[in-house]
Amino acid sequence: MIPGFAMEWKQMIVFLLVMWCITGTTCGTRSAHDVLAHARQQILHNITNGYDPRIPPGYETNTPITSFVQLYILSIDSVSDSTMDFGMSMFIRQKWNDERLRYTAFGGLQHLELDTKMIGDIWVPDLYIVNEKKASFHTVTVPNKLMHIYPNGDVFYSMRVSGRFACNMHLHKYPLDEQRCSLRLESYGYSVETLLLRWNDVPVEKSPKLSLPQFEMGNITDHICDVTYAGVNYTCITMSMKLSRNYGYYMIQVFIPSVLIVFLSWVSFWLNIEAVPARISLGLLTVLTMTTQSSGARATLPRVSYVKAIDVWMSMCLIFVFAALIEFAYVNVLARVEQRRRQTIKSRVPTADEENGKSEEGTATPQRTGKFFKDAQRRERARNVDKLSRIIFPLIFGIFNLCFWTVYIFWQPQEVKDAEAEVIVDG
């Protein structure tokens, strides 16, 4: 006798017995609910009797089974730039058809709900996450898995998974960057001749309470990425989500403080040339502060070989405060040289010729008057350097800001363009 035909007859007999007990009087005091519970147990026994979970559906007929996958994202805990990964908690839902699990529904029975202990007796696709670093199933207080079996043999399987997943980041524009993090799902052992993974009509759903502290989640794309390993084709699907970094934190903690430090270094231009201790202390303080802030801002970043936006900003701010210190050194040298020359001239004893060179009104000789005039001119040049710096430094810093923000807001690195183009082509 054909096994499927015998299974249908057993289910029909169970159905007739149940209806007879519900409508008749031979069942005694047993309630209809007890009868239906007994019928469910009998159906489970019938469909699992002789069922081998090691053999995939369609194996005997050489027809691939299509498993439709849907992700429900509960939370994205953190996105790490240093380790280039992100943490996520989600439900992985799958739906496929197994002809061996067909049964006859009766009495309003829509589907069978299997206990977690019985799930191991049913075949499930060997789905795994390629870019997973560390993940686990939730088991509190019971294993977070469910399985529903429908009369036509459809199987709905859901499990809750949390873990950390690799994300290849391009940090050229950090912290003004946008990243694309993906989740790649494949079959580990079955080729496309046995199992096909495909996205559900609604591939990804998000929890209404989902929020990220550092990023804004953008569009989510899905595509098929079947691959070939060692000459064998394997099924593959990918979900990619766009993450735009919120740079408000960096404006408060990095950009604004560094701008204020640069402004503070310019105070030296308004101090007197003779205020040497004050100007040296101010210059060294701003340089050391800028160096410390630069190291702290890049401490959590990986040591990549290319230049990031934060590197350009910090380096230029450090150059500006260092240039302010060098400007004071130049001005101080001019002032000290002129002062020494003046003191040398005052300390000289006038010769007889110089005394005879005085006019009756007691005016200085032309030679001495020329020296004092030259000293005053040089001292005025030192003051003019400070006055000129008050204009040149802010002007150049403003031009740098204009170029920096224009370039890094509108510029898109070639690596990011290639990654987005690959997503479009694969999709």
C-alpha positions as a printed Julia matrix, in Angstrom:
427×3 Matrix{Float64}:
   0.0     0.0    0.0
   1.16    3.51  -0.79
   2.38    5.21   2.47
   0.69    8.52   1.71
  -2.57    6.77   0.89
  -2.44    4.8    4.16
  -1.72    8.0    6.11
  -4.8     9.69   4.62
  -7.0     6.74   5.64
  -5.69    6.83   9.21
  -6.39   10.54   9.46
  -9.88   10.04   8.02
 -10.66    7.34  10.59
  -9.47    9.62  13.4
 -11.65   12.41  12.04
 -14.76   10.16  11.92
 -14.15    8.91  15.47
 -13.78   12.43  16.78
 -16.95   13.63  15.09
 -18.8    10.6   16.37
 -17.67   11.3   19.94
 -18.59   14.96  19.69
 -22.08   14.4   18.29
 -22.92   11.08  19.93
 -23.37    9.9   23.49
 -20.9     7.01  23.59
 -18.01    9.16  24.83
 -19.46    9.42  28.31
 -18.46   12.42  30.33
 -15.41   13.36  28.24
 -15.59   16.92  26.93
 -15.14   17.95  23.33
 -11.91   19.73  24.31
 -10.41   16.5   25.62
 -11.44   14.71  22.48
  -9.77   17.34  20.27
  -6.59   17.21  22.37
  -6.51   13.45  21.97
  -7.05   13.89  18.23
  -4.12   16.31  17.97
  -1.89   13.82  19.72
  -3.03   11.1   17.33
  -2.32   13.35  14.31
   1.16   14.14  15.6
   1.77   10.46  16.13
   0.58    9.65  12.62
   2.6    12.3   10.79
   5.8    11.57  12.72
   5.44    7.79  12.49
   8.07    6.72  10.03
   9.22   10.35   9.5
  12.99   10.72   9.15
  14.19   14.27  10.04
  17.59   13.52   8.48
  16.12   13.45   4.98
  15.05   16.8    3.44
  11.66   17.13   1.71
  11.74   16.41  -1.99
  14.89   14.32  -1.67
  13.31   11.29  -3.34
  11.87   13.34  -6.22
  15.04   15.46  -6.69
  13.09   18.71  -6.35
  14.62   21.55  -4.34
  12.71   22.87  -1.33
  12.29   26.64  -1.14
  12.5    28.16   2.34
  11.17   31.72   2.59
  13.04   33.77   5.18
  11.99   36.87   7.1
  13.91   38.82   9.73
  12.27   40.74  12.56
  14.85   43.09  14.11
  14.29   43.63  17.81
  17.29   45.82  18.58
  20.69   46.91  17.34
  22.72   47.26  20.49
  25.96   48.83  19.33
  28.04   49.52  16.24
  31.77   49.31  16.95
  34.23   51.19  14.74
  37.33   49.65  16.32
  36.28   46.02  15.75
  34.09   46.77  12.72
  31.03   44.83  13.83
  27.54   45.4   15.21
  25.33   43.66  17.74
  21.78   42.73  16.86
  18.9    40.76  18.36
  16.28   39.38  15.97
  13.77   36.69  15.11
  14.69   34.49  12.13
  11.49   33.18  10.57
  11.32   30.48   7.89
   8.5    28.87   5.99
   8.67   25.85   3.69
   6.5    22.93   2.59
   7.02   19.32   3.62
   4.62   16.92   1.89
   5.28   14.26   4.5
   3.58   16.41   7.17
   0.2    16.78   5.45
  -2.88   15.97   7.54
  -6.65   16.46   7.54
  -7.89   19.38   9.62
 -11.14   19.1   11.57
 -13.05   20.78  14.35
 -11.62   24.25  13.69
  -8.02   23.01  13.94
  -5.94   25.46  11.87
  -2.41   24.3   12.67
  -0.41   22.15  15.03
   1.83   23.88  17.56
   4.86   21.79  18.4
   6.65   21.82  21.72
  10.33   22.78  21.66
  11.22   19.16  22.51
   9.42   17.92  19.39
  11.03   20.42  17.01
  14.1    18.21  16.86
  11.98   15.47  15.26
  11.2    17.65  12.22
  13.58   18.5    9.41
  14.64   22.2    9.29
  16.89   24.03   6.78
  20.56   24.26   7.8
  20.66   28.04   7.6
  23.7    29.83   9.03
  24.97   33.44   9.12
  28.21   33.89   7.19
  29.42   37.14   8.81
  28.56   36.04  12.34
  31.35   36.5   14.9
  29.54   35.3   17.99
  25.86   34.45  18.39
  23.54   32.44  20.61
  19.96   31.25  20.94
  17.86   32.54  23.81
  16.92   29.85  26.31
  15.3    31.8   29.18
  13.08   30.51  30.49
  12.65   27.97  27.7
  14.32   27.77  24.26
  12.89   30.66  22.24
  11.76   28.58  19.28
   8.39   27.72  17.79
   7.09   25.56  14.99
   3.62   25.42  13.43
   2.55   22.73  10.98
  -0.37   23.42   8.66
  -2.69   20.84   7.03
  -1.17   21.32   3.57
   2.31   20.52   4.91
   3.52   24.1    5.31
   5.93   24.53   8.21
   6.48   27.83  10.0
   9.66   27.95  12.1
  10.86   30.89  14.2
  13.84   31.3   16.55
  15.3    34.21  18.5
  19.01   34.93  17.91
  21.39   37.55  19.3
  25.0    38.07  18.33
  27.71   40.24  16.85
  28.15   40.37  13.1
  31.03   41.68  10.99
  30.53   44.93   9.08
  33.15   46.13   6.61
  33.36   49.88   7.26
  34.88   52.66   5.15
  36.0    55.43   7.52
  37.32   58.0    5.01
  34.61   60.49   6.08
  34.51   59.61   9.79
  32.63   61.03  11.7
  30.57   62.36   8.78
  30.27   58.9    7.24
  27.55   56.48   6.23
  27.98   52.75   6.52
  26.26   49.71   5.02
  26.1    46.7    7.32
  24.75   43.44   6.02
  23.58   40.02   7.15
  24.49   37.15   4.83
  22.52   33.89   5.14
  23.53   30.65   3.43
  22.91   26.93   3.56
  25.89   25.17   5.04
  25.51   21.69   3.58
  22.72   21.64   0.98
  23.32   22.74  -2.59
  20.76   24.56  -4.71
  19.6    21.18  -6.01
  18.2    20.41  -2.53
  17.48   23.75  -0.82
  16.8    27.31  -1.96
  16.74   30.24   0.44
  14.6    33.14  -0.73
  13.28   36.26   0.94
   9.67   36.5    2.01
   7.37   39.1    0.44
   8.2    41.32   3.44
  11.9    40.46   3.96
  12.66   42.58   7.01
  10.51   44.03   9.75
  11.67   46.35  12.52
  10.42   46.76  16.04
   8.57   50.08  16.51
  10.85   50.82  19.48
  14.06   50.24  17.51
  16.52   53.12  17.92
  20.29   53.57  17.66
  22.19   56.11  19.79
  24.94   56.8   17.23
  23.25   56.11  13.89
  20.1    56.72  11.93
  18.85   53.64  10.1
  18.11   54.24   6.44
  16.78   52.02   3.7
  17.11   48.23   3.89
  17.82   46.31   0.69
  17.65   42.58   0.08
  19.04   40.47  -2.72
  19.98   36.94  -3.75
  23.69   36.09  -3.75
  23.97   32.42  -4.69
  27.64   31.42  -4.62
  29.86   28.59  -5.81
  32.26   26.78  -3.49
  34.55   24.05  -4.86
  32.39   23.77  -7.97
  29.12   23.35  -6.02
  26.38   25.99  -6.1
  24.98   27.01  -2.72
  22.0    29.19  -1.95
  22.58   32.62  -0.41
  20.53   35.7    0.53
  21.72   39.03   1.91
  20.11   41.9    3.81
  21.9    45.27   3.77
  20.95   48.28   5.91
  22.21   51.84   5.6
  23.46   53.51   8.79
  24.07   57.27   8.84
  26.22   58.42  11.75
  24.8    61.07  14.05
  27.63   63.6   14.32
  25.95   65.78  16.96
  28.05   64.06  19.63
  31.25   64.79  17.73
  30.25   68.42  17.21
  29.92   68.84  20.99
  32.87   66.71  22.07
  35.4    67.22  19.25
  34.76   70.0   16.74
  33.55   72.84  18.98
  36.24   72.31  21.67
  39.0    72.2   19.05
  37.7    75.42  17.46
  37.72   77.11  20.87
  41.31   75.96  21.47
  42.36   77.47  18.14
  40.59   80.71  19.07
  42.35   80.68  22.44
  45.75   80.46  20.73
  44.96   83.7   18.89
  44.66   85.62  22.17
  48.46   85.74  22.09
  48.29   88.22  19.22
  46.61   90.79  21.49
  49.06   90.47  24.36
  51.99   92.85  24.73
  55.27   91.82  23.17
  56.98   92.11  26.57
  54.48   89.63  28.16
  56.78   86.7   27.38
  55.71   84.29  30.18
  52.02   84.76  29.4
  52.43   84.2   25.66
  54.69   81.17  26.07
  52.33   79.59  28.62
  49.32   80.2   26.37
  51.06   78.75  23.3
  52.29   75.6   25.05
  48.95   75.07  26.78
  47.0    75.16  23.51
  49.47   72.88  21.72
  49.42   70.26  24.48
  45.63   70.45  24.81
  45.18   70.03  21.09
  47.53   67.03  21.05
  45.67   65.36  23.91
  42.29   65.93  22.32
  43.52   64.6   18.98
  44.73   61.38  20.6
  41.47   60.92  22.51
  39.3    61.47  19.44
  41.1    58.73  17.5
  41.6    56.27  20.34
  38.55   54.15  19.45
  39.31   53.95  15.72
  41.1    51.12  13.93
  44.59   51.79  12.61
  43.72   52.05   8.97
  46.23   53.17   6.35
  44.12   55.91   4.76
  43.43   59.44   6.0
  40.12   60.06   7.75
  38.2    63.3    8.06
  38.92   63.47  11.79
  42.66   63.18  11.01
  42.52   66.15   8.63
  40.59   68.27  11.14
  42.78   67.51  14.14
  46.0    67.91  12.17
  44.99   71.31  10.81
  43.88   72.56  14.24
  47.2    71.42  15.68
  49.04   73.23  12.87
  47.13   76.46  13.61
  47.91   76.47  17.36
  51.53   75.51  16.65
  51.8    78.3   14.06
  50.53   80.77  16.68
  53.35   79.68  18.99
  55.92   80.02  16.2
  54.55   83.49  15.39
  55.22   84.61  18.95
  58.77   83.24  18.76
  59.41   85.28  15.62
  57.92   88.44  17.12
  59.85   87.95  20.35
  63.12   87.6   18.48
  62.51   90.87  16.64
  61.62   92.67  19.87
  64.61   91.3   21.82
  67.1    92.22  19.07
  65.79   95.77  18.91
  65.84   96.06  22.7
  69.46   94.88  22.91
  70.49   97.33  20.22
  68.82  100.17  22.05
  70.49   99.26  25.33
  73.86   99.04  23.59
  73.44  102.52  22.13
  72.4   103.99  25.5
  75.32  102.39  27.32
  77.93  103.78  24.93
  80.04  106.72  26.23
  79.94  109.65  23.76
  83.29  110.48  22.18
  84.7   113.96  21.77
  83.66  114.03  18.17
  80.11  113.07  19.14
  80.13  115.85  21.79
  81.35  118.33  19.2
  78.69  117.06  16.84
  75.94  118.39  19.06
  74.38  121.61  17.97
  74.01  124.57  20.21
  70.44  123.53  20.95
  71.71  120.14  22.31
  70.22  117.92  19.61
  71.7   114.47  18.82
  74.02  113.87  15.95
  72.56  112.63  12.68
  74.27  109.23  13.08
  72.7   108.57  16.49
  69.34  109.85  15.38
  69.41  107.43  12.44
  70.07  104.43  14.7
  67.2   105.26  17.02
  64.92  105.71  14.02
  65.94  102.32  12.63
  65.32  100.63  16.02
  61.88  102.17  16.29
  61.1   101.04  12.79
  62.08   97.46  13.53
  60.1    97.41  16.77
  57.08   98.7   14.92
  57.56   95.87  12.4
  57.28   93.33  15.24
  54.03   94.91  16.35
  52.76   94.84  12.79
  53.36   91.08  12.64
  50.92   90.66  15.55
  48.42   92.98  13.91
  48.68   91.11  10.63
  48.3    87.74  12.39
  45.01   88.91  13.91
  43.62   89.02  10.37
  45.53   86.3    8.51
  45.0    83.45  11.0
  41.18   83.76  11.26
  40.93   84.26   7.5
  42.9    81.11   6.67
  41.05   79.11   9.33
  37.73   80.24   7.86
  38.81   79.18   4.36
  39.89   75.8    5.74
  36.5    75.31   7.42
  34.68   76.17   4.21
  36.71   73.66   2.2
  36.58   70.96   4.88
  32.83   70.92   5.41
  32.07   71.28   1.7
  34.31   68.38   0.71
  33.37   65.93   3.44
  29.63   66.56   3.27
  29.29   66.11  -0.49
  32.24   63.85  -1.32
  31.65   60.09  -1.52
  34.64   57.7   -1.47
  35.09   55.32  -4.37
  34.9    52.29  -2.05
  31.43   53.34  -0.88
  30.29   53.87  -4.47
  31.51   50.4   -5.43
  29.74   48.81  -2.43
  26.44   50.5   -3.25
  26.76   49.61  -6.93
  27.32   45.97  -5.96
  24.16   46.0   -3.84
  22.14   47.43  -6.76
  23.53   44.91  -9.24
  22.96   41.91  -6.95
  19.49   43.14  -6.04
